[in-house]
Amino acid sequence: MVHVQQKFAVSERRACRTLQHCRATHQYVGHRFKDEESLRTRIIELARTYSRYGYRRIAALLQREGWTVNHKRVERIWRQEGLKVPQKQPKRARLWLANGSCVRKRPAYPHHVWSYDFVMDRTQDSRPLKMLVVLDEYSRECLAIEVQRRLTSQSVQEVLGRLFLQHGCPAYIRSDNGPEFIAHALRAWYQQLEVSPLFIEPGSPWENGYVESFNGKLRDELLNGEIFFTLREAQIMLERWRRQYNTYRPHSALGYRPPVPETREFIAHQMA
């Protein structure tokens, strides 16, 4: 079948009104930005380097580098190149009391509430790696990732003692009911320092949501993609990732800013 185009002696305005078609759309002529190809190349480079970042986080990195670009343009190029957007985790319900108040203590200022937890992994020879993660819930800063073959309540106290000297004591510290966290010596030490421990309900990890979310990012962005051959290699890689997380990685809950920008670290170093 041959389609024959016919021309009618009507104005563009009347034709658009008859077809209920926007004239602005009809008259629009697409154009390409001068930096389109260089931007496309940079987006692919960032997506390759940070394979678990979505287009919004990539857009924040580009803006930090000086590109004049919004997330919509990045998304368009992102989809054209077939890059995969990480799927969001389903929301989980919190534990509520009968009166509707939330059990979980909310952080109100930096170093108000800390949370800590263990993450497990293995080196290539199947020997265990145990990681103690300590997080400031207000700023989302990862204060420490201590990696050893074995960590006890005494190890936890040593790591926290070092952090208390560096940052001061928090008002509260949140954890699950693991034996390393409920040891009598550790709780007596908290009482002396006037630090109040907050223990979540057994089987309710969502009550420790900040550190659980961090643990998911740690496993997704590093542990699932790296093979550690030695304990020392794991310690170096995890410390490098922790510094990147604190000073470079855009955090969606902080308006796509990192928890501890490098400028803050530089100013603190200068003042010291």
C-alpha positions in Angstrom: 0.0 0.0 0.0 1.3 3.4 -1.0 0.6 6.3 1.3 0.1 9.6 -0.5 0.7 12.8 1.5 -1.9 15.6 0.8 -1.5 19.2 1.5 -4.4 21.4 2.6 -4.7 25.1 2.4 -5.2 25.7 6.1 -3.0 27.5 8.6 -0.8 25.7 11.1 -2.7 27.2 14.0 -6.0 25.8 12.7 -4.5 22.4 11.9 -3.0 22.1 15.4 -6.3 23.2 17.0 -8.2 20.6 15.0 -5.8 17.8 16.0 -5.5 19.1 19.5 -1.7 19.3 19.0 0.5 21.8 20.9 2.0 24.3 18.4 5.1 24.7 20.6 5.7 20.9 20.3 5.2 21.0 16.6 7.6 23.9 16.1 10.2 22.6 18.4 13.6 21.8 16.7 15.8 19.5 18.7 19.4 20.6 19.3 22.5 18.9 20.7 24.7 20.4 23.4 28.3 21.2 22.4 29.5 19.1 25.4 27.2 16.2 24.7 29.8 13.7 23.7 32.3 14.6 26.4 29.6 14.5 29.0 28.4 11.1 27.7 32.0 9.8 28.0 32.3 11.1 31.6 29.0 9.6 32.6 30.1 6.2 31.3 33.5 6.6 33.1 31.8 7.4 36.4 29.3 4.6 36.0 32.1 2.2 35.3 34.1 3.4 38.4 31.1 3.5 40.7 29.0 0.7 39.3 26.4 0.8 42.1 25.6 4.5 41.8 22.4 5.6 40.2 22.0 8.5 37.8 21.1 11.0 40.5 24.3 10.3 42.4 26.3 10.5 39.2 24.7 13.9 38.5 25.8 15.1 41.9 29.4 14.0 41.1 29.3 15.8 37.8 28.0 19.0 39.4 30.8 18.8 41.9 33.3 18.5 39.1 31.9 21.7 37.5 29.5 20.4 34.8 26.4 22.5 34.2 24.0 19.6 34.1 20.8 18.5 35.9 19.7 15.0 36.8 17.1 14.9 33.9 19.8 15.3 31.3 22.0 12.7 33.0 19.0 10.3 33.1 18.4 10.7 29.4 22.0 9.9 28.5 22.0 7.1 31.2 19.0 5.4 29.5 20.4 5.9 26.0 23.6 4.1 27.0 21.6 1.3 28.6 23.1 1.8 32.0 21.3 0.0 34.8 19.7 2.0 37.6 20.0 0.1 40.9 16.6 -1.0 42.3 15.4 0.6 45.5 15.1 -1.6 48.6 11.5 -2.0 49.8 10.5 0.1 52.8 10.2 -1.7 56.1 7.8 -0.9 58.9 9.2 0.5 62.1 8.4 -0.8 65.6 5.7 1.3 67.1 4.2 1.5 70.6 0.4 1.4 71.2 0.3 5.2 71.6 1.9 5.6 68.1 5.3 6.8 69.2 8.4 5.3 67.7 10.6 3.2 69.9 13.8 4.2 68.1 15.8 7.2 69.6 16.2 9.9 67.0 19.5 11.7 66.6 19.3 15.4 67.1 22.8 16.6 66.6 26.3 15.3 65.7 27.6 12.6 68.0 24.2 12.4 69.8 23.5 8.8 68.8 26.1 6.3 67.5 25.3 2.8 66.3 27.5 -0.1 65.7 27.3 -3.6 64.3 29.3 -6.5 62.9 29.7 -7.4 59.2 31.1 -10.8 58.3 33.1 -11.8 55.2 36.0 -14.2 54.3 39.4 -14.0 52.6 40.1 -16.1 49.6 41.3 -19.0 51.8 37.9 -19.2 53.5 39.2 -17.8 56.8 36.8 -15.4 58.5 36.9 -11.6 58.5 34.9 -9.8 61.2 34.3 -6.1 60.8 33.1 -3.7 63.5 31.3 -0.8 61.9 30.7 2.4 64.0 28.4 5.1 62.6 27.3 8.6 63.7 23.5 8.5 62.9 23.1 12.3 62.6 25.9 13.1 60.1 25.9 9.5 58.6 29.7 9.6 59.0 31.4 6.2 59.3 33.7 6.6 62.3 35.5 3.3 62.0 35.6 -0.1 60.2 37.8 -2.3 62.4 38.7 -5.5 60.6 40.2 -8.5 62.3 39.9 -12.3 62.2 38.2 -12.2 65.7 36.6 -9.4 67.7 35.6 -9.6 71.3 33.9 -7.3 73.7 37.4 -6.1 74.8 38.1 -5.3 71.1 34.9 -3.3 70.9 35.9 -1.4 74.0 39.4 -0.6 72.6 37.9 0.7 69.3 35.3 2.8 71.1 37.9 4.1 73.5 39.9 5.4 70.6 36.9 7.0 69.0 35.8 8.6 72.3 39.2 10.3 72.6 39.0 11.5 69.0 35.3 12.7 68.9 34.1 12.7 72.5 31.5 10.4 74.0 28.1 10.2 72.4 25.0 10.5 74.5 23.6 7.1 73.3 25.1 4.1 71.4 22.8 1.7 69.7 23.4 -2.0 69.0 21.8 -5.4 68.8 22.0 -7.9 71.6 25.1 -9.7 70.5 27.4 -11.0 73.3 30.1 -8.5 72.4 27.7 -5.6 73.0 26.0 -6.7 76.2 29.1 -7.8 78.1 28.9 -6.6 81.8 32.4 -5.0 81.6 31.4 -3.0 78.6 28.1 -1.9 80.1 29.9 -0.9 83.4 32.3 1.2 81.3 29.4 2.9 79.6 27.9 3.8 83.0 31.2 5.4 84.1 31.4 7.5 80.9 27.6 8.4 81.1 26.9 6.8 77.7 23.5 5.2 77.5 23.3 1.9 75.5 20.2 1.4 73.4 19.5 -2.3 72.6 17.1 -3.2 69.8 14.5 -5.9 70.1 15.7 -9.4 69.2 15.0 -10.2 65.6 14.3 -6.5 64.7 17.3 -5.2 62.7 15.2 -2.4 61.2 15.4 -0.7 64.6 19.1 -0.2 63.9 18.3 1.1 60.5 21.2 3.6 60.0 23.9 1.1 60.4 22.0 -1.7 58.6 21.6 0.6 55.6 25.3 1.4 55.8 26.2 -2.3 56.0 24.1 -2.9 52.8 26.0 -0.2 50.9 29.3 -1.6 52.2 28.4 -5.1 51.0 26.9 -4.0 47.7 29.6 -1.5 46.7 32.7 -3.3 48.0 32.5 -6.7 49.6 30.4 -8.3 46.8 32.9 -7.2 44.2 36.3 -7.8 45.9 38.3 -10.9 46.7 40.6 -10.4 49.7 43.7 -12.6 49.9 45.0 -11.4 53.2 43.8 -9.6 56.3 46.0 -6.6 55.6 44.6 -6.2 52.1 41.1 -6.2 53.5 42.1 -3.6 56.1 43.6 -1.3 53.5 40.7 -1.6 51.0 38.0 -1.1 53.7 39.7 2.0 55.1 40.1 3.5 51.6 36.3 2.8 51.0 35.4 4.3 54.3 37.3 7.5 53.5 35.6 7.7 50.0 32.2 7.1 51.6 32.8 10.0 54.1 34.4 12.6 51.8 33.3 11.8 48.3 30.3 9.6 47.9 27.1 11.6 47.5 24.5 10.6 50.2 20.9 11.0 49.1 19.6 11.7 52.6 22.1 14.7 52.8 21.0 16.3 49.6 23.6 14.3 47.6 26.5 15.7 49.7 29.1 13.5 51.4 28.8 13.1 55.2 32.2 14.7 55.8 33.3 16.9 52.8 37.1 17.2 52.3 36.8 20.9 52.9 35.8 20.3 56.5 38.6 17.9 57.0 41.1 20.4 55.6 39.8 23.2 57.9 40.0 21.0 60.9 43.6 20.0 60.0 44.6 23.7 59.5 43.1 24.7 62.9 44.9 21.8 64.6 
